[in-house]
Amino acid sequence: ITQTKMAVKKKSEKRQKKEDYWVRLQEVAQKYKNVMFVDANNVSSKQIGNIRRELRKIDAYMIMGKNTLMKASLSAANKKPEEGDEDYAERKDTYKFNENIEKILGQLKGNTNLIFSNGDLGEVKAVLDAEARPSAAKPGMIAPIDVSVPEGPTGLDPKQTAFFQTLGIQTKIVKAQIDIIKAKQVVTTGDKIGGTEAALLDKLKIYPFEYKMEVRKVLQNGSMFDAKVLDLSTDAILAKFKKACGNQAQMSPSSGYATSASAPHSVANAFKNLVAACAETGYEFPQAAAVLSAAKNAPAAGAASSGAAKAEVVEEKKEEAEEVDMGGLFGDDDEY
């Protein structure tokens, strides 16, 4: 009896990695509820390795890859299983539509990477900000911040004054080197950096920018936010909330629409009206009686205090009068 051995085609290493990535992305998207969308342009592999290590400490997970592959994997995870699908048997009982996945798909544009977390995204951003490296200004790049050259010695010889003259920077020669008389802004946020500006900053060894992962958007508890919300402190949020409550409390009485913020003011105004009605009609209830009694006694107390003040003034004047020595006015005490 001869046994026929059927050749089994082995998966390539590249194919296996792709399948592992496919499954891992789906599992992570189901496990975590918060997502941070980041741009990793110009970030080195060493920085990425350090970031991954720190993220693991706070139970956060970073996924990097091509948008086409990420979209395909996530779309497949959210597709309702149908009979005839290869994985129908294993997915039919566990399938659940994930709204977060649909929102993630809408943000996968350009060089976008994902960081998943169930914790505080502010901690995740702190990890990204801590892993930054200095960067020189390069011609043609868009400046993320304003850049100025400081006043003082530059260490450059007088032959290089052309750079400063071109940019309108006031200089003087001190001890055979160029000194900047007054600080000057040479790069403006959002502008394209020119060759002269880049060359000058390089000569002055000024590296104004930094390469780090930039946060684009934040998906937290099902809502999409701008990255700027991560920079808001607890005190800043409370201050904004108090201001909003104050505005609401002011607008509600004017519009006649009661809210929880305006209710205390409405009750206080109603009480004032009741006290006024009691004062006119003579009808009293305990709380109104206490207010009216205090109001009646207030002028008497004021008058008493005013009288006491007057008495003090008279007493002072009397004492002053007694202290005046009139004995020697006509020479009674003179001795001739």
C-alpha positions in Angstrom: 0.0 0.0 0.0 1.5 3.3 -1.0 0.6 6.4 0.9 0.4 9.6 -1.0 1.7 12.5 0.9 0.0 15.8 0.0 2.2 18.8 0.0 1.0 21.5 2.3 2.0 25.0 1.2 3.7 26.8 4.1 2.7 30.4 4.8 5.4 32.9 4.3 6.7 34.9 7.3 5.4 38.1 5.8 1.9 36.6 5.4 1.9 35.2 8.9 2.9 38.6 10.4 0.1 40.2 8.4 -2.5 37.8 9.8 -1.3 38.2 13.3 -1.5 42.0 13.0 -5.0 41.6 11.5 -6.2 39.7 14.6 -4.3 41.7 17.1 -5.8 45.0 15.9 -9.4 43.6 16.1 -8.8 42.3 19.6 -7.4 45.7 20.8 -10.2 47.7 19.2 -12.7 45.5 21.1 -10.8 45.6 24.4 -10.1 49.4 24.8 -12.7 52.2 24.8 -10.4 55.2 24.3 -8.3 55.9 21.3 -5.6 58.6 20.6 -4.8 59.3 16.9 -1.2 60.3 16.6 1.2 61.4 13.8 4.6 59.8 13.9 6.4 61.7 11.2 10.1 62.2 11.8 10.0 60.1 15.0 12.9 57.7 15.3 12.6 54.0 15.9 14.4 54.5 19.3 11.7 57.0 20.4 9.0 54.6 19.3 10.6 51.8 21.3 10.8 54.0 24.4 7.2 55.1 24.0 6.0 51.5 23.7 7.8 50.5 26.9 6.3 53.4 28.9 2.8 52.8 27.5 2.9 49.2 28.7 3.4 50.5 32.2 0.0 52.4 32.1 -1.8 49.6 30.2 -1.9 51.4 26.9 -1.2 49.8 23.5 0.1 51.4 20.3 -0.7 50.1 16.9 1.2 51.3 13.8 0.7 50.3 10.2 -0.7 51.1 6.8 -4.1 52.7 6.7 -5.4 50.2 4.1 -4.6 47.2 6.3 -6.0 48.8 9.4 -9.2 49.8 7.6 -9.6 46.3 6.2 -9.1 44.6 9.5 -11.5 46.9 11.4 -14.1 46.8 8.7 -14.1 43.0 8.9 -14.4 43.1 12.7 -17.6 45.2 12.4 -19.1 43.3 9.5 -22.0 41.1 10.6 -21.2 37.4 10.0 -23.2 35.7 7.3 -23.6 32.1 6.3 -21.0 31.2 3.8 -18.2 33.2 5.5 -15.1 31.3 6.5 -15.3 32.4 10.1 -19.1 32.3 10.4 -19.2 29.5 12.9 -16.7 31.2 15.3 -18.1 34.7 15.0 -21.9 34.2 14.9 -22.3 33.9 18.7 -19.7 36.6 19.7 -20.3 39.3 17.1 -21.2 42.7 18.4 -21.3 46.0 16.5 -18.7 48.5 17.8 -19.5 52.2 17.3 -16.0 53.1 18.2 -14.7 51.2 15.1 -16.7 53.3 12.8 -15.3 56.5 14.3 -11.8 55.1 14.1 -12.2 54.4 10.4 -13.2 58.0 9.7 -9.8 59.2 11.2 -7.5 56.9 9.3 -6.0 59.4 6.9 -2.4 60.0 6.1 0.3 58.8 8.5 -2.1 58.1 11.4 -1.3 55.7 14.2 -3.4 54.5 17.0 -2.9 54.4 20.8 -5.5 52.5 22.8 -6.2 52.9 26.5 -8.9 52.5 29.1 -7.2 54.9 31.4 -6.5 58.6 31.5 -5.4 59.9 28.0 -3.6 62.7 29.7 -1.1 60.2 31.0 -0.6 58.8 27.5 0.1 62.3 26.2 2.6 62.9 29.0 4.5 59.8 27.7 4.5 61.1 24.2 5.7 64.6 25.2 8.5 63.2 27.4 10.0 61.4 24.4 11.0 64.3 22.2 14.3 65.0 20.5 15.6 68.5 19.3 15.4 69.3 15.6 17.0 71.9 13.5 15.0 74.3 11.3 15.1 73.0 7.8 14.4 75.0 4.6 10.8 74.5 3.3 9.3 73.1 6.5 6.3 74.8 8.2 7.3 76.3 11.5 5.2 74.9 14.4 6.3 77.8 16.7 7.8 81.3 16.6 11.6 81.4 16.7 13.8 84.4 17.8 17.5 84.9 18.0 18.6 86.3 21.4 20.8 89.4 21.9 24.4 88.9 22.9 27.5 87.4 21.5 27.2 84.9 18.6 30.7 83.6 18.3 30.7 84.3 14.6 33.4 86.3 12.9 32.7 89.7 11.2 32.8 88.2 7.7 29.3 86.6 8.3 27.4 89.8 8.9 25.5 89.2 5.6 23.2 86.7 7.3 22.1 89.3 9.9 21.8 92.2 7.4 19.5 90.1 5.2 17.1 89.4 8.1 17.3 92.9 9.4 19.0 92.0 12.7 21.0 94.8 14.4 24.6 93.8 15.2 27.9 95.2 16.3 31.5 93.9 16.4 32.9 93.3 19.8 36.3 91.7 20.3 36.4 90.4 16.7 33.0 88.7 16.8 29.4 89.6 16.0 27.1 90.6 18.8 23.4 90.9 18.4 22.2 94.2 19.8 18.5 93.4 20.1 16.6 90.1 20.0 14.8 89.5 16.7 12.1 87.1 15.7 13.1 85.3 12.5 10.5 82.6 12.1 6.7 82.9 12.5 4.3 80.0 13.3 2.7 78.6 10.2 5.2 80.2 7.8 7.6 78.2 5.5 11.2 78.5 6.7 13.5 80.1 4.2 17.1 79.0 3.5 18.6 82.1 5.1 16.7 81.7 8.3 17.6 78.0 8.5 21.3 78.6 7.8 21.5 81.4 10.5 19.8 79.2 13.1 22.2 76.4 12.3 25.3 78.6 12.6 24.0 79.9 16.0 23.4 76.3 17.0 19.8 77.0 17.7 17.6 73.9 17.4 14.1 75.3 18.0 11.9 72.4 17.1 11.5 68.9 18.4 10.4 65.6 16.8 7.7 63.8 18.8 4.4 62.1 18.3 1.8 64.7 17.7 -1.8 64.0 18.9 -4.4 64.8 16.2 -7.7 63.7 17.7 -8.9 61.9 20.8 -11.8 59.4 21.0 -12.9 59.2 24.6 -16.0 57.4 25.9 -17.6 57.4 22.4 -17.0 61.1 21.7 -14.4 62.7 19.4 -12.4 65.7 20.7 -9.7 67.9 19.5 -6.2 67.2 21.0 -6.2 70.6 22.8 -8.6 69.2 25.4 -5.7 67.1 26.8 -3.9 70.3 27.8 -6.8 71.5 30.0 -6.1 71.2 33.7 -8.7 70.3 36.3 -8.7 73.9 37.5 -9.2 75.3 34.0 -12.2 73.0 33.4 -13.8 73.9 36.8 -13.3 77.6 36.0 -15.1 77.2 32.6 -17.9 75.2 34.3 -18.4 77.9 36.9 -18.5 80.6 34.3 -21.1 78.6 32.2 -23.2 78.1 35.3 -23.1 81.8 36.1 -24.2 82.7 32.5 -27.0 80.2 32.7 -28.2 81.6 36.1 -28.3 85.1 34.6 -30.1 84.2 31.4 -32.7 81.9 32.9 -34.7 84.5 35.0 -34.7 86.9 32.1 -36.1 84.3 29.7 -38.5 82.8 32.2 -37.1 79.3 31.9 -36.1 77.8 35.2 -32.9 75.7 35.5 -31.0 74.1 38.3 -28.5 77.0 38.2 -31.2 79.7 38.4 -33.5 77.9 40.9 -31.8 79.3 44.1 -32.0 82.8 42.7 -35.7 82.4 41.8 -36.5 81.1 45.3 -34.6 84.1 46.8 -36.5 86.6 44.6 -39.8 84.9 45.5 -39.0 85.2 49.2 -38.2 88.9 48.9 -41.6 89.4 47.2 -43.3 87.6 50.1 -41.5 89.7 52.7 -42.5 92.9 50.8 -46.1 91.7 50.8 -46.0 91.0 54.5 -44.7 94.5 55.2 -47.6 96.0 53.3 -50.4 93.8 54.5 -49.3 93.1 58.1 -49.5 89.3 57.5 -46.5 87.5 58.9 -44.9 84.1 58.9 -41.8 83.3 61.0 -39.1 83.8 58.3 -40.6 87.1 57.1 -41.1 88.3 60.7 -37.4 87.7 61.4 -36.4 89.8 58.3 -38.8 92.6 59.1 -37.7 92.7 62.8 -34.1 93.0 61.7 -35.0 95.8 59.3 -36.8 97.7 62.0 -33.9 97.5 64.4 -31.3 98.4 61.9 -32.0 102.2 61.9 -32.1 102.4 65.7 -28.8 100.6 65.9 -27.4 103.0 63.4 -28.7 106.0 65.3 -27.3 104.7 68.6 -23.9 104.3 67.1 -24.2 107.7 65.6 -25.1 109.2 68.9 -22.2 107.5 70.6 -19.9 108.8 68.0 -21.2 112.4 68.6 -20.7 111.9 72.4 -17.2 110.9 71.9 -16.5 114.0 69.8 -18.1 116.3 72.4 -16.0 114.6 75.2 -12.8 115.1 73.2 -13.6 118.8 72.7 -14.3 119.2 76.4 -11.0 117.6 77.4 -9.2 119.8 74.9 -10.8 122.9 76.4 -9.8 121.9 80.0 -6.2 121.4 78.9 -5.9 125.0 77.7 -3.8 127.1 80.1 -5.2 130.7 80.3 -3.5 131.6 83.6 -0.6 133.6 82.1 -2.6 135.4 79.4 -2.8 138.7 81.3 0.4 138.4 83.1 -1.0 137.1 86.4 1.9 134.8 86.9 4.5 137.4 85.9 6.9 138.5 88.6 8.0 142.1 88.5 
